[in-house]
């Protein structure tokens, strides 16, 4: 199967990449791992279930601040514990918000998620004593697998152990998500996307399924978000701002929400492209807005949709 | 308090543009905040230009309104872009307007730079009163336009049932262009009018859009009266919060938004069918 081959090749390339000695590009991949995980979750919500969230950044920021809070306030440095805590925090926050949000679909769902995201943003911004306000919160270097890696310098740590750790978390996340999507639960979600009324008649508890998808997406968002601030050492309230949610949806659409690997590809292309465009012009937002407009108008299936079509035409 | 009412007046204009476009075209236009920001920058430039040309200060509000209306010319161009996806899922329409938000942000940065633009402070309070007063006639004019004129009847008919309106001989695509341009004009004029009170800054557009959203949600999507009520609630609540507990300023607004969405998802003033 060409898909399996492509995934294996991509994984191999990612695994060998830090050995090439281009440290800058290796560190560029770190946010990609975090975003990739978060987008796998977002795609379960949009691509599989058909709910467009404009507030997914809430959970990414929640994960990032969990990492910040645990490392710099409580002195918990084990990344395994941090990721678990982020997952739990994501689920705990997602349950009540999800209960309210999934009562609505389409534009109202998007608006309600956006409102929750902004609620969290203003909380981060205004409660200076807890969150550091607009200065954000420091995130200390975590311990991986119980080891502190003290002999490693910052760049060595990031492009070495942390790189492979993040890659492993992404692969693990993808495997878990793959099983979720292929399970009867995933099938139920797809049925809801296609026709919620019919799904209800065939015995799918629509609201519970939607809520479960929302919680799973939140957990993935928070785990991905917990990895994000470690390279920079800072959790920033802008992570929760609504334009960040917009960017997440942008990445998803760029890669293609109809394909399982679309979101991961979207995150990769977005980050590499952003780096390249930013080095050429300070007006990268304009370029990205134009790219998004072109994708929306001409290639709504994203990059994977484009590749698919070509493949089908070729055979 | 006066500041709150003034803020509410400006919010109403932007939210009214959002409502109009959503009511007729069913597009939730994230870019309405960008139009607002564009209007503000153009307002500063226009007034400075008028000042240099030796115009007397009392006509500044007119200059501002003129700048806003002139900018509305971008409306038909953008409508042309949006037209390509009218038959698509609303998620895509929302995303396309998000693309516009990104682009306009940099257009503003490119044309006006990153430094705040401001009028000299002498006109501030004086302008605020006068400008705040302008909104009432705008509201009346909108009401008249939509309820009494032939254009208004056509717009309402299109909003109610597009296919039927088309069958009755209404040129729907022309209605869409006009409605969208009117929506843009409300946003740009709103932005131009804010200038006597505050400086134009880069983030004003993306900050305002969330507030305009709040207004629309509180008032009910597609309702003009709802936009007035929502704008007053948000504007005054913000002023009160700033005066008493500045920490909860935005927090309070979102809590109200979520409460309304949960208790009355259609908003306080929505028609039963919405």
Interface residues (C-beta under 8 A of the other chain):
Chain A: X46 X52 X54 X100 X103 X104 X106 X107 X108 X110 X111 X112 X114 X115 X116 X118 X119 X122 X123 X125 X126 X127 X242 X243 X246 X249 X250 X253 X282 X283 X284 X285 X286 X288 X289 X290 X292 X293 X296 X297 X300
Chain B: X28 X30 X81 X84 X85 X88 X90 X91 X92 X94 X95 X96 X98 X99 X100 X101 X102 X103 X104 X105 X106 X107 X109 X110 X206 X210 X213 X214 X217 X221 X246 X247 X248 X249 X250 X251 X254 X255 X257 X258 X261 X262 X265
